[in-house]
Amino acid sequence: RLFTEIECAAIDYYTKSYMNISAREKYKKLIEDIPDIASRVKLGQLASFLGISQETLSRIRAERS
């Protein structure tokens, strides 16, 4: 039960903190919070989590390289 509460709180935090920022800022924030996330999940899932298209995510990632 405790694990579930912690995970729900984390999801709530991310959902609320990502609502009013640009796609670029969302990606930057996520990479700062979880640096290895891009190597652990598919890009489609990452884009969906951030609420952006895969094309937008690809452009943002290309800019950072």
N, C-alpha and C positions, 0 to 999 in steps of 0.2 A: 504494500500500500504506500509506503514512504517513497519508494522509487517512482511509482506512478505520479504521486503528488509533485515530486521534483521535476519530472519530465513535463508535466502539464504546466508548471510554472515557467519552465524554460521556453516552451512553445508559446505561451502567452506573452512573455517578454519579447521574443523575436517578432511575433505577429504585430504587436503594438509599436515596437520601435522601427519597423520597416514600412509602416503604412504611408508616411508622408515624406519619404525621401526618394531621390532619383534612383534609377536602375544602377548607375555607376556607383553611387554611394552605398546602395544595398550590397553590391558585390564586395566593395572595399571593406565594409563593416563585417560581412560574413568571413572574409579571408583573415581579417584581424582576429576575430573571435575563434575561428576554427581553421588554422592555416592549411591543414592537409585535407580539407573537405573535398576539394576538386579531384583529388586522386582516389577518393574513397567512394564517390557516387557518380552515376552517369550525369552528363551535362544536362540532359533533358529533365532529370529529377531536380537538379540544382536550379535550373531556370524556373521550373514550376514552383519550387519552394520560395524563390524570390519574387514570383509573380511577374516574370518577364518572359519574352519569347526566347527561343534558343538562338535565333539570329542576333538579337540584341546582346545576349550573353557572349556569343562568339566575338562580336565587335568589341565589347568591353575587354575581353580577355586578350584580344589582339593588340589593343592599345597599351596594355600593361606589359607586354613582352618587349 
